[in-house]
């Protein structure tokens, strides 16, 4: 009986969580080929946990589309734009565009400190540790270097401690890791933040990572029309 009560209580938590995120998730654009949503912080794009709702499962219920595939992915605590394909053909076209750098991915972030160079590029080699679900910058000579992947982003300081970012590659936790490695962790980032950034986040009342996928530019997979989407909170 105790086990049954615990199981029912857990199901209620999941249902409450799903309803909460369902209200926050917004469909910004939809046609026969694609869907673009505004994902809230805390909602996974796609999770392996069958008991946990994610953006994909909520979107399936809303659109009743027989096929949905996420093209770009955001970390669970990150808010912003996510693109989904509604057919295998569209998914193949958009995935190829993503790999070839034809999809523009732009973010804004609040970080600890200010870059000495107000506009520039970060180039690193990132190694993903699957056991800890973390990534880090590796240097030549480290044993993990050969398994690392090139990570590139462009940044521009729009105000003290605020950045506009263009993501060139799409590596695991890339923006978070590269900015932290550069000495400017994103505020609210518990995983990659340092003592100073965590103290500033607490002082400013920032409880979730201050990173937003704010702009997405694509070529429509069918019409080839250039389309731009903007996330507004």
LOMILUM-298325 format. One record per residue: residue in three letters; chain; x negated, y negated, z of N, C-alpha, C in turn. Coordinates in nm, 2 decimals, always signed. Layout:
BEGIN
SITE res chain   n_xx   n_yy   n_zz  ca_xx  ca_yy  ca_zz   c_xx   c_yy   c_zz
SITE ALA     A      X      Y      Z      X      Y      Z      X      Y      Z
...
This chain:
BEGIN
SITE res chain   n_xx   n_yy   n_zz  ca_xx  ca_yy  ca_zz   c_xx   c_yy   c_zz
SITE UNK     A  -0.08  +0.12  +0.00  +0.00  +0.00  +0.00  -0.09  -0.13  +0.00
SITE UNK     A  -0.19  -0.12  +0.08  -0.28  -0.24  +0.09  -0.35  -0.26  -0.05
SITE UNK     A  -0.39  -0.15  -0.12  -0.45  -0.16  -0.25  -0.35  -0.22  -0.35
SITE UNK     A  -0.23  -0.18  -0.34  -0.12  -0.23  -0.43  -0.10  -0.38  -0.41
SITE UNK     A  -0.10  -0.42  -0.28  -0.08  -0.56  -0.25  -0.20  -0.65  -0.31
SITE UNK     A  -0.32  -0.59  -0.29  -0.44  -0.66  -0.34  -0.44  -0.68  -0.49
SITE UNK     A  -0.39  -0.57  -0.55  -0.39  -0.57  -0.70  -0.28  -0.67  -0.75
SITE UNK     A  -0.17  -0.67  -0.69  -0.06  -0.76  -0.72  -0.10  -0.91  -0.70
SITE UNK     A  -0.18  -0.93  -0.59  -0.23  -1.06  -0.56  -0.33  -1.11  -0.66
SITE UNK     A  -0.41  -1.02  -0.71  -0.51  -1.05  -0.81  -0.45  -1.08  -0.94
SITE UNK     A  -0.34  -1.01  -0.98  -0.27  -1.03  -1.10  -0.20  -1.17  -1.10
SITE UNK     A  -0.15  -1.21  -0.98  -0.09  -1.34  -0.96  -0.19  -1.45  -0.98
SITE UNK     A  -0.31  -1.43  -0.93  -0.42  -1.53  -0.95  -0.45  -1.54  -1.10
SITE UNK     A  -0.46  -1.43  -1.17  -0.49  -1.44  -1.32  -0.38  -1.51  -1.39
SITE UNK     A  -0.25  -1.48  -1.35  -0.14  -1.54  -1.42  -0.14  -1.69  -1.39
SITE UNK     A  -0.17  -1.73  -1.27  -0.17  -1.87  -1.23  -0.28  -1.95  -1.31
SITE UNK     A  -0.40  -1.88  -1.32  -0.51  -1.93  -1.39  -0.48  -1.95  -1.54
SITE UNK     A  -0.41  -1.85  -1.60  -0.38  -1.85  -1.74  -0.28  -1.97  -1.76
SITE UNK     A  -0.18  -1.99  -1.68  -0.09  -2.10  -1.69  -0.16  -2.23  -1.68
SITE UNK     A  -0.25  -2.24  -1.59  -0.33  -2.37  -1.57  -0.40  -2.40  -1.70
SITE UNK     A  -0.48  -2.31  -1.75  -0.56  -2.33  -1.87  -0.47  -2.35  -2.00
SITE UNK     A  -0.36  -2.28  -2.00  -0.27  -2.30  -2.11  -0.22  -2.44  -2.13
SITE UNK     A  -0.20  -2.50  -2.01  -0.15  -2.64  -2.02  -0.26  -2.74  -2.06
SITE UNK     A  -0.39  -2.70  -2.03  -0.50  -2.79  -2.06  -0.55  -2.77  -2.20
SITE UNK     A  -0.54  -2.65  -2.26  -0.59  -2.62  -2.39  -0.50  -2.69  -2.49
SITE UNK     A  -0.56  -2.76  -2.59  -0.48  -2.82  -2.69  -0.52  -2.78  -2.83
SITE UNK     A  -0.41  -2.75  -2.91  -0.44  -2.73  -3.06  -0.44  -2.86  -3.13
SITE UNK     A  -0.56  -2.90  -3.18  -0.58  -3.03  -3.24  -0.55  -3.02  -3.39
SITE UNK     A  -0.57  -2.91  -3.45  -0.54  -2.89  -3.60  -0.51  -2.74  -3.63
SITE UNK     A  -0.42  -2.72  -3.72  -0.40  -2.58  -3.76  -0.34  -2.58  -3.91
SITE UNK     A  -0.39  -2.49  -3.99  -0.33  -2.46  -4.12  -0.34  -2.31  -4.14
SITE UNK     A  -0.32  -2.27  -4.26  -0.32  -2.12  -4.29  -0.46  -2.06  -4.27
SITE UNK     A  -0.56  -2.14  -4.27  -0.70  -2.08  -4.26  -0.78  -2.10  -4.13
SITE UNK     A  -0.75  -2.21  -4.07  -0.83  -2.24  -3.95  -0.74  -2.30  -3.84
SITE UNK     A  -0.80  -2.30  -3.72  -0.74  -2.36  -3.60  -0.85  -2.43  -3.52
SITE UNK     A  -0.83  -2.56  -3.48  -0.93  -2.63  -3.40  -0.86  -2.66  -3.27
SITE UNK     A  -0.93  -2.62  -3.16  -0.87  -2.65  -3.03  -0.96  -2.74  -2.94
SITE UNK     A  -0.90  -2.80  -2.84  -0.98  -2.87  -2.74  -0.98  -2.78  -2.62
SITE UNK     A  -1.10  -2.72  -2.59  -1.11  -2.63  -2.48  -1.14  -2.70  -2.35
SITE UNK     A  -1.07  -2.67  -2.24  -1.11  -2.73  -2.11  -1.22  -2.67  -2.04
SITE UNK     A  -1.29  -2.74  -1.95  -1.40  -2.68  -1.87  -1.34  -2.57  -1.79
SITE UNK     A  -1.42  -2.46  -1.78  -1.38  -2.34  -1.70  -1.31  -2.23  -1.77
SITE UNK     A  -1.27  -2.25  -1.89  -1.21  -2.15  -1.98  -1.31  -2.09  -2.07
SITE UNK     A  -1.33  -1.96  -2.07  -1.42  -1.90  -2.16  -1.36  -1.89  -2.30
SITE UNK     A  -1.45  -1.91  -2.41  -1.40  -1.89  -2.54  -1.35  -1.75  -2.57
SITE UNK     A  -1.43  -1.65  -2.53  -1.40  -1.51  -2.54  -1.48  -1.44  -2.43
SITE UNK     A  -1.41  -1.36  -2.35  -1.47  -1.29  -2.24  -1.46  -1.14  -2.26
SITE UNK     A  -1.55  -1.06  -2.20  -1.54  -0.92  -2.20  -1.45  -0.86  -2.09
SITE UNK     A  -1.42  -0.95  -2.00  -1.34  -0.91  -1.89  -1.19  -0.91  -1.93
SITE UNK     A  -1.13  -0.79  -1.94  -1.00  -0.77  -2.00  -0.89  -0.83  -1.90
SITE UNK     A  -0.93  -0.85  -1.78  -0.83  -0.90  -1.68  -0.83  -1.05  -1.68
SITE UNK     A  -0.92  -1.12  -1.75  -0.94  -1.26  -1.75  -0.89  -1.32  -1.88
SITE UNK     A  -0.80  -1.42  -1.87  -0.76  -1.49  -1.99  -0.87  -1.58  -2.05
SITE UNK     A  -0.88  -1.59  -2.18  -0.98  -1.67  -2.25  -0.91  -1.75  -2.36
SITE UNK     A  -0.98  -1.84  -2.42  -0.92  -1.93  -2.52  -0.86  -1.84  -2.64
SITE UNK     A  -0.93  -1.74  -2.67  -0.89  -1.65  -2.78  -0.76  -1.59  -2.75
SITE UNK     A  -0.74  -1.53  -2.63  -0.61  -1.46  -2.60  -0.50  -1.56  -2.59
SITE UNK     A  -0.53  -1.68  -2.53  -0.42  -1.78  -2.52  -0.38  -1.83  -2.65
SITE UNK     A  -0.48  -1.85  -2.74  -0.45  -1.89  -2.88  -0.37  -1.79  -2.96
SITE UNK     A  -0.39  -1.66  -2.94  -0.32  -1.56  -3.00  -0.17  -1.57  -2.96
SITE UNK     A  -0.15  -1.59  -2.84  -0.01  -1.60  -2.79  +0.06  -1.72  -2.85
SITE UNK     A  -0.01  -1.83  -2.87  +0.05  -1.96  -2.92  +0.07  -1.95  -3.07
SITE UNK     A  -0.03  -1.90  -3.14  -0.02  -1.90  -3.29  +0.05  -1.78  -3.35
SITE UNK     A  +0.04  -1.67  -3.27  +0.09  -1.54  -3.32  +0.02  -1.50  -3.45
SITE UNK     A  -0.10  -1.55  -3.47  -0.18  -1.51  -3.59  -0.24  -1.37  -3.57
SITE UNK     A  -0.23  -1.29  -3.67  -0.28  -1.15  -3.66  -0.43  -1.14  -3.66
SITE UNK     A  -0.49  -1.25  -3.70  -0.64  -1.25  -3.70  -0.69  -1.39  -3.65
SITE UNK     A  -0.78  -1.38  -3.55  -0.85  -1.50  -3.50  -0.99  -1.47  -3.47
SITE UNK     A  -1.08  -1.56  -3.51  -1.22  -1.53  -3.48  -1.29  -1.67  -3.45
SITE UNK     A  -1.35  -1.68  -3.33  -1.42  -1.81  -3.30  -1.55  -1.82  -3.38
SITE UNK     A  -1.57  -1.94  -3.44  -1.68  -1.97  -3.52  -1.79  -2.03  -3.44
SITE UNK     A  -1.77  -2.13  -3.37  -1.86  -2.19  -3.27  -1.82  -2.15  -3.13
SITE UNK     A  -1.92  -2.14  -3.04  -1.89  -2.10  -2.91  -1.94  -2.21  -2.81
SITE UNK     A  -1.87  -2.23  -2.70  -1.91  -2.32  -2.59  -1.93  -2.24  -2.47
SITE UNK     A  -2.02  -2.27  -2.38  -2.04  -2.21  -2.25  -1.91  -2.24  -2.17
SITE UNK     A  -1.88  -2.15  -2.09  -1.75  -2.16  -2.01  -1.73  -2.29  -1.94
SITE UNK     A  -1.83  -2.35  -1.88  -1.81  -2.48  -1.81  -1.80  -2.60  -1.90
SITE UNK     A  -1.83  -2.58  -2.03  -1.84  -2.69  -2.13  -1.70  -2.71  -2.19
SITE UNK     A  -1.66  -2.84  -2.20  -1.54  -2.87  -2.26  -1.56  -2.92  -2.41
SITE UNK     A  -1.45  -2.91  -2.49  -1.47  -2.97  -2.62  -1.41  -2.88  -2.73
SITE UNK     A  -1.46  -2.91  -2.86  -1.40  -2.85  -2.98  -1.45  -2.71  -3.01
SITE UNK     A  -1.35  -2.63  -3.04  -1.39  -2.49  -3.08  -1.31  -2.46  -3.21
SITE UNK     A  -1.38  -2.41  -3.31  -1.32  -2.37  -3.44  -1.29  -2.22  -3.45
SITE UNK     A  -1.17  -2.19  -3.49  -1.13  -2.05  -3.51  -1.09  -2.03  -3.66
SITE UNK     A  -1.13  -1.91  -3.71  -1.08  -1.87  -3.85  -0.96  -1.79  -3.83
SITE UNK     A  -0.87  -1.80  -3.93  -0.75  -1.72  -3.92  -0.74  -1.60  -4.02
SITE UNK     A  -0.86  -1.58  -4.09  -0.87  -1.46  -4.18  -1.01  -1.42  -4.18
SITE UNK     A  -1.04  -1.30  -4.22  -1.17  -1.25  -4.23  -1.25  -1.32  -4.34
SITE UNK     A  -1.18  -1.36  -4.45  -1.25  -1.44  -4.56  -1.29  -1.57  -4.51
SITE UNK     A  -1.20  -1.64  -4.44  -1.24  -1.78  -4.38  -1.35  -1.76  -4.28
SITE UNK     A  -1.35  -1.66  -4.20  -1.45  -1.64  -4.10  -1.59  -1.61  -4.16
SITE UNK     A  -1.59  -1.54  -4.27  -1.72  -1.51  -4.34  -1.77  -1.64  -4.40
SITE UNK     A  -1.69  -1.72  -4.46  -1.73  -1.85  -4.52  -1.78  -1.94  -4.41
SITE UNK     A  -1.71  -1.96  -4.30  -1.75  -2.05  -4.20  -1.87  -2.01  -4.12
SITE UNK     A  -1.88  -1.88  -4.10  -2.00  -1.82  -4.03  -2.13  -1.85  -4.11
SITE UNK     A  -2.11  -1.83  -4.25  -2.23  -1.86  -4.34  -2.26  -2.00  -4.33
SITE UNK     A  -2.16  -2.09  -4.33  -2.19  -2.24  -4.32  -2.26  -2.27  -4.19
SITE UNK     A  -2.22  -2.21  -4.09  -2.28  -2.23  -3.96  -2.42  -2.19  -3.96
SITE UNK     A  -2.45  -2.07  -4.01  -2.59  -2.02  -4.02  -2.68  -2.11  -4.10
SITE UNK     A  -2.62  -2.17  -4.21  -2.69  -2.25  -4.30  -2.70  -2.40  -4.26
SITE UNK     A  -2.64  -2.43  -4.15  -2.65  -2.57  -4.10  -2.55  -2.66  -4.16
SITE UNK     A  -2.45  -2.61  -4.22  -2.35  -2.70  -4.30  -2.24  -2.75  -4.21
SITE UNK     A  -2.24  -2.70  -4.08  -2.14  -2.75  -3.99  -2.20  -2.84  -3.89
SITE UNK     A  -2.15  -2.96  -3.88  -2.21  -3.06  -3.79  -2.15  -3.05  -3.65
SITE UNK     A  -2.24  -3.03  -3.55  -2.20  -3.01  -3.41  -2.26  -3.12  -3.33
SITE UNK     A  -2.17  -3.20  -3.27  -2.22  -3.32  -3.20  -2.16  -3.32  -3.05
SITE UNK     A  -2.25  -3.35  -2.96  -2.21  -3.35  -2.82  -2.24  -3.48  -2.75
SITE UNK     A  -2.18  -3.50  -2.64  -2.23  -3.61  -2.55  -2.26  -3.55  -2.41
SITE UNK     A  -2.35  -3.61  -2.34  -2.39  -3.56  -2.21  -2.44  -3.67  -2.12
SITE UNK     A  -2.42  -3.65  -1.99  -2.47  -3.74  -1.89  -2.58  -3.66  -1.82
SITE UNK     A  -2.70  -3.72  -1.82  -2.82  -3.65  -1.77  -2.89  -3.72  -1.66
SITE UNK     A  -2.98  -3.65  -1.59  -3.06  -3.71  -1.49  -3.17  -3.79  -1.55
SITE UNK     A  -3.19  -3.92  -1.51  -3.30  -4.00  -1.56  -3.27  -4.05  -1.71
SITE UNK     A  -3.38  -4.11  -1.76  -3.37  -4.16  -1.90  -3.50  -4.12  -1.97
SITE UNK     A  -3.48  -4.09  -2.10  -3.59  -4.05  -2.19  -3.68  -4.17  -2.21
SITE UNK     A  -3.81  -4.16  -2.21  -3.90  -4.27  -2.24  -3.88  -4.31  -2.39
SITE UNK     A  -3.86  -4.20  -2.48  -3.83  -4.23  -2.62  -3.68  -4.22  -2.63
SITE UNK     A  -3.61  -4.33  -2.66  -3.47  -4.33  -2.66  -3.40  -4.26  -2.77
SITE UNK     A  -3.47  -4.22  -2.87  -3.41  -4.14  -2.98  -3.52  -4.04  -3.03
SITE UNK     A  -3.48  -3.91  -3.05  -3.59  -3.82  -3.09  -3.53  -3.68  -3.11
SITE UNK     A  -3.62  -3.59  -3.11  -3.59  -3.45  -3.14  -3.66  -3.36  -3.04
SITE UNK     A  -3.59  -3.25  -3.00  -3.65  -3.15  -2.91  -3.67  -3.02  -2.99
SITE UNK     A  -3.79  -2.97  -2.99  -3.81  -2.84  -3.06  -3.88  -2.75  -2.96
SITE UNK     A  -3.82  -2.63  -2.94  -3.87  -2.54  -2.84  -3.84  -2.40  -2.89
SITE UNK     A  -3.91  -2.30  -2.82  -3.88  -2.16  -2.84  -3.81  -2.11  -2.72
SITE UNK     A  -3.69  -2.06  -2.73  -3.61  -2.01  -2.62  -3.60  -1.86  -2.61
SITE UNK     A  -3.61  -1.81  -2.49  -3.60  -1.67  -2.47  -3.48  -1.64  -2.38
SITE UNK     A  -3.39  -1.55  -2.42  -3.27  -1.52  -2.35  -3.30  -1.39  -2.26
SITE UNK     A  -3.27  -1.41  -2.13  -3.28  -1.29  -2.04  -3.14  -1.24  -2.02
SITE UNK     A  -3.11  -1.13  -2.09  -2.97  -1.07  -2.08  -2.93  -1.03  -1.94
SITE UNK     A  -3.03  -0.99  -1.86  -3.00  -0.94  -1.73  -2.95  -1.05  -1.64
SITE UNK     A  -3.00  -1.17  -1.65  -2.96  -1.28  -1.57  -2.87  -1.38  -1.64
SITE UNK     A  -2.84  -1.35  -1.77  -2.76  -1.44  -1.85  -2.81  -1.58  -1.84
SITE UNK     A  -2.95  -1.60  -1.85  -3.01  -1.73  -1.86  -3.11  -1.73  -1.98
SITE UNK     A  -3.14  -1.85  -2.01  -3.25  -1.87  -2.12  -3.35  -1.97  -2.06
SITE UNK     A  -3.47  -1.96  -2.12  -3.58  -2.05  -2.08  -3.67  -2.08  -2.19
SITE UNK     A  -3.74  -2.19  -2.19  -3.84  -2.23  -2.29  -3.96  -2.14  -2.26
SITE UNK     A  -4.02  -2.08  -2.37  -4.14  -2.00  -2.36  -4.25  -2.06  -2.45
SITE UNK     A  -4.37  -2.04  -2.41  -4.49  -2.10  -2.47  -4.57  -1.99  -2.54
SITE UNK     A  -4.65  -2.02  -2.64  -4.74  -1.92  -2.70  -4.83  -1.86  -2.59
SITE UNK     A  -4.85  -1.73  -2.59  -4.93  -1.67  -2.49  -4.84  -1.59  -2.39
SITE UNK     A  -4.72  -1.64  -2.37  -4.63  -1.56  -2.28  -4.58  -1.44  -2.35
SITE UNK     A  -4.56  -1.33  -2.28  -4.52  -1.20  -2.34  -4.38  -1.21  -2.41
SITE UNK     A  -4.29  -1.30  -2.36  -4.16  -1.31  -2.42  -4.16  -1.40  -2.54
SITE UNK     A  -4.27  -1.46  -2.58  -4.27  -1.56  -2.69  -4.23  -1.49  -2.82
SITE UNK     A  -4.28  -1.37  -2.84  -4.25  -1.30  -2.97  -4.10  -1.27  -2.98
SITE UNK     A  -4.03  -1.27  -2.87  -3.89  -1.24  -2.88  -3.80  -1.37  -2.87
SITE UNK     A  -3.87  -1.48  -2.87  -3.80  -1.61  -2.86  -3.74  -1.66  -2.99
SITE UNK     A  -3.66  -1.75  -2.99  -3.60  -1.81  -3.11  -3.61  -1.96  -3.11
SITE UNK     A  -3.63  -2.01  -3.23  -3.65  -2.16  -3.24  -3.52  -2.23  -3.21
SITE UNK     A  -3.54  -2.34  -3.13  -3.42  -2.42  -3.09  -3.45  -2.57  -3.12
SITE UNK     A  -3.36  -2.63  -3.19  -3.38  -2.77  -3.23  -3.26  -2.85  -3.20
SITE UNK     A  -3.27  -2.97  -3.15  -3.16  -3.06  -3.13  -3.22  -3.21  -3.15
SITE UNK     A  -3.13  -3.30  -3.19  -3.16  -3.44  -3.20  -3.08  -3.51  -3.09
SITE UNK     A  -3.14  -3.61  -3.03  -3.07  -3.69  -2.92  -3.09  -3.84  -2.94
SITE UNK     A  -2.99  -3.91  -2.89  -3.00  -4.06  -2.89  -2.94  -4.11  -2.76
SITE UNK     A  -3.01  -4.19  -2.69  -2.96  -4.25  -2.57  -2.87  -4.36  -2.60
SITE UNK     A  -2.74  -4.35  -2.56  -2.64  -4.45  -2.59  -2.62  -4.54  -2.47
SITE UNK     A  -2.66  -4.50  -2.36  -2.66  -4.58  -2.23  -2.76  -4.52  -2.14
SITE UNK     A  -2.80  -4.59  -2.03  -2.89  -4.52  -1.94  -2.83  -4.39  -1.88
SITE UNK     A  -2.90  -4.28  -1.91  -2.85  -4.15  -1.86  -2.74  -4.09  -1.94
SITE UNK     A  -2.71  -4.14  -2.06  -2.60  -4.09  -2.14  -2.66  -4.06  -2.28
SITE UNK     A  -2.63  -3.95  -2.33  -2.69  -3.90  -2.46  -2.58  -3.86  -2.56
SITE UNK     A  -2.61  -3.89  -2.69  -2.54  -3.84  -2.80  -2.63  -3.73  -2.86
SITE UNK     A  -2.58  -3.61  -2.89  -2.67  -3.50  -2.93  -2.61  -3.44  -3.05
SITE UNK     A  -2.70  -3.41  -3.15  -2.67  -3.33  -3.26  -2.74  -3.20  -3.25
SITE UNK     A  -2.66  -3.09  -3.24  -2.72  -2.96  -3.23  -2.75  -2.90  -3.36
SITE UNK     A  -2.88  -2.87  -3.39  -2.93  -2.82  -3.52  -2.92  -2.67  -3.52
SITE UNK     A  -2.97  -2.61  -3.42  -2.95  -2.46  -3.40  -2.85  -2.43  -3.29
SITE UNK     A  -2.81  -2.31  -3.28  -2.71  -2.27  -3.18  -2.76  -2.16  -3.09
SITE UNK     A  -2.85  -2.18  -3.00  -2.90  -2.08  -2.91  -2.82  -2.07  -2.78
SITE UNK     A  -2.84  -1.97  -2.71  -2.78  -1.94  -2.58  -2.82  -2.05  -2.48
SITE UNK     A  -2.72  -2.13  -2.43  -2.74  -2.23  -2.33  -2.84  -2.34  -2.38
SITE UNK     A  -2.85  -2.36  -2.51  -2.96  -2.44  -2.57  -2.97  -2.58  -2.52
SITE UNK     A  -2.86  -2.66  -2.53  -2.87  -2.80  -2.48  -2.91  -2.81  -2.34
SITE UNK     A  -2.85  -2.72  -2.26  -2.87  -2.73  -2.11  -3.02  -2.69  -2.08
SITE UNK     A  -3.07  -2.59  -2.15  -3.21  -2.55  -2.12  -3.31  -2.65  -2.17
SITE UNK     A  -3.29  -2.70  -2.30  -3.39  -2.79  -2.35  -3.39  -2.93  -2.28
SITE UNK     A  -3.28  -2.98  -2.24  -3.28  -3.10  -2.16  -3.34  -3.08  -2.02
SITE UNK     A  -3.31  -2.97  -1.96  -3.37  -2.94  -1.83  -3.52  -2.93  -1.84
SITE UNK     A  -3.57  -2.86  -1.95  -3.71  -2.85  -1.97  -3.78  -2.98  -2.00
SITE UNK     A  -3.70  -3.07  -2.06  -3.76  -3.21  -2.09  -3.76  -3.30  -1.96
SITE UNK     A  -3.71  -3.25  -1.85  -3.70  -3.32  -1.73  -3.58  -3.40  -1.71
SITE UNK     A  -3.47  -3.38  -1.79  -3.35  -3.45  -1.78  -3.23  -3.35  -1.78
SITE UNK     A  -3.21  -3.28  -1.67  -3.10  -3.18  -1.66  -2.97  -3.25  -1.68
SITE UNK     A  -2.87  -3.18  -1.73  -2.73  -3.24  -1.74  -2.67  -3.24  -1.60
SITE UNK     A  -2.61  -3.35  -1.57  -2.54  -3.37  -1.44  -2.43  -3.26  -1.43
SITE UNK     A  -2.42  -3.21  -1.31  -2.31  -3.11  -1.29  -2.35  -2.97  -1.33
SITE UNK     A  -2.48  -2.95  -1.38  -2.52  -2.82  -1.42  -2.59  -2.75  -1.31
SITE UNK     A  -2.52  -2.66  -1.24  -2.57  -2.59  -1.13  -2.68  -2.49  -1.17
SITE UNK     A  -2.66  -2.43  -1.28  -2.75  -2.32  -1.32  -2.89  -2.37  -1.36
SITE UNK     A  -2.90  -2.48  -1.43  -3.03  -2.53  -1.48  -3.07  -2.67  -1.42
SITE UNK     A  -2.99  -2.72  -1.33  -3.02  -2.85  -1.27  -3.14  -2.84  -1.17
SITE UNK     A  -3.20  -2.95  -1.14  -3.30  -2.95  -1.04  -3.25  -3.02  -0.91
SITE UNK     A  -3.32  -3.03  -0.81  -3.28  -3.09  -0.68  -3.23  -3.23  -0.70
SITE UNK     A  -3.30  -3.31  -0.79  -3.27  -3.45  -0.81  -3.13  -3.46  -0.89
SITE UNK     A  -3.12  -3.38  -0.99  -2.99  -3.39  -1.07  -2.87  -3.34  -0.99
SITE UNK     A  -2.89  -3.24  -0.91  -2.78  -3.19  -0.82  -2.74  -3.30  -0.72
SITE UNK     A  -2.84  -3.37  -0.66  -2.82  -3.47  -0.57  -2.74  -3.59  -0.63
SITE UNK     A  -2.78  -3.63  -0.75  -2.71  -3.74  -0.82  -2.57  -3.70  -0.86
SITE UNK     A  -2.55  -3.57  -0.90  -2.42  -3.52  -0.94  -2.33  -3.53  -0.82
SITE UNK     A  -2.38  -3.49  -0.70  -2.30  -3.49  -0.58  -2.27  -3.64  -0.54
SITE UNK     A  -2.36  -3.73  -0.56  -2.34  -3.87  -0.53  -2.24  -3.93  -0.62
SITE UNK     A  -2.23  -3.89  -0.74  -2.14  -3.95  -0.84  -2.01  -3.87  -0.85
SITE UNK     A  -2.00  -3.76  -0.77  -1.87  -3.68  -0.77  -1.85  -3.60  -0.89
SITE UNK     A  -1.96  -3.56  -0.96  -1.95  -3.48  -1.08  -1.96  -3.33  -1.04
SITE UNK     A  -1.85  -3.26  -1.06  -1.83  -3.12  -1.01  -1.85  -3.02  -1.12
SITE UNK     A  -1.83  -3.06  -1.24  -1.85  -2.97  -1.36  -1.95  -3.03  -1.45
SITE UNK     A  -2.01  -2.95  -1.53  -2.12  -2.99  -1.62  -2.07  -3.11  -1.71
SITE UNK     A  -2.15  -3.21  -1.72  -2.11  -3.33  -1.79  -2.16  -3.32  -1.94
SITE UNK     A  -2.10  -3.22  -2.01  -2.14  -3.19  -2.14  -2.01  -3.16  -2.22
SITE UNK     A  -1.99  -3.23  -2.33  -1.87  -3.22  -2.41  -1.90  -3.21  -2.56
SITE UNK     A  -1.84  -3.11  -2.62  -1.85  -3.09  -2.77  -1.75  -3.19  -2.83
SITE UNK     A  -1.80  -3.31  -2.87  -1.70  -3.41  -2.90  -1.67  -3.43  -3.05
SITE UNK     A  -1.76  -3.38  -3.13  -1.73  -3.40  -3.28  -1.77  -3.27  -3.36
SITE UNK     A  -1.69  -3.24  -3.45  -1.72  -3.12  -3.54  -1.69  -3.16  -3.68
SITE UNK     A  -1.79  -3.13  -3.77  -1.77  -3.16  -3.91  -1.79  -3.04  -3.99
SITE UNK     A  -1.69  -3.00  -4.07  -1.69  -2.88  -4.15  -1.65  -2.90  -4.29
SITE UNK     A  -1.68  -2.80  -4.38  -1.61  -2.79  -4.51  -1.50  -2.69  -4.49
SITE UNK     A  -1.38  -2.72  -4.53  -1.27  -2.63  -4.52  -1.30  -2.50  -4.60
SITE UNK     A  -1.28  -2.39  -4.54  -1.32  -2.26  -4.61  -1.25  -2.23  -4.74
SITE UNK     A  -1.14  -2.29  -4.76  -1.06  -2.27  -4.88  -1.06  -2.39  -4.98
SITE UNK     A  -1.03  -2.50  -4.93  -1.02  -2.62  -5.01  -1.15  -2.69  -5.04
SITE UNK     A  -1.25  -2.66  -4.95  -1.39  -2.72  -4.95  -1.38  -2.87  -4.91
SITE UNK     A  -1.27  -2.91  -4.87  -1.26  -3.05  -4.82  -1.34  -3.08  -4.70
SITE UNK     A  -1.42  -3.19  -4.69  -1.49  -3.22  -4.57  -1.40  -3.27  -4.47
SITE UNK     A  -1.41  -3.21  -4.35  -1.31  -3.25  -4.24  -1.39  -3.28  -4.11
SITE UNK     A  -1.34  -3.38  -4.04  -1.41  -3.42  -3.91  -1.30  -3.42  -3.80
SITE UNK     A  -1.34  -3.36  -3.69  -1.25  -3.35  -3.57  -1.32  -3.41  -3.45
SITE UNK     A  -1.24  -3.48  -3.37  -1.30  -3.55  -3.26  -1.22  -3.52  -3.13
SITE UNK     A  -1.29  -3.48  -3.03  -1.23  -3.45  -2.90  -1.22  -3.57  -2.81
SITE UNK     A  -1.09  -3.60  -2.77  -1.07  -3.71  -2.69  -1.00  -3.66  -2.56
SITE UNK     A  -1.06  -3.70  -2.45  -1.01  -3.66  -2.32  -0.89  -3.75  -2.27
